[in-house]
């Protein structure tokens, strides 16, 4: 269980702070349940409610990475494999699974895979596909926003830092 004030990561919302843990009854017949009240760091006006203690907790929420964990991930980027899947439909499902997995290493794998694929397509005079572009941006935003939060840096600065680390 997480505590009030902790930073967590929720797929599709990014880094959030737990503002409160509240009890709510969704209908007159339903039993009262506890929910985390989350405030996404990227959108301070939004509020999300996630059930506490559900079997889905491990996939819905995880503790945001620390500064040390962020540096460790950055150093490990060259060693993280990108997986290529020939079939377009399976590849898109792999992208979806990675984005929803709430696993930074899976995001790195997708970003690396898409970077290579997009560069190859451009070198061959082809455009980047809409699916590739969408998932590249989703994965990059999710990963970079969490690392930027952990290192207390902005995303542009972080992109330069990661590029220089990889050279």
Secondary structure, 3 states (H helix, E strand, C coil): CCCCCCEEEECCCEEEEEEEEEEECCCCCCCCEEEEEEEECCCCCCCEEEECCCCCHHHHEEECCCHHHHHHHHHHHHHCCCCCCCCHHHHHHHHHHHHHHCCHHHHHHHHHHHHHHHHHHHHCCCCCCHHHHHHHHHHHHHHHHHHHHHHCCCHHHHHHHHHHHHC
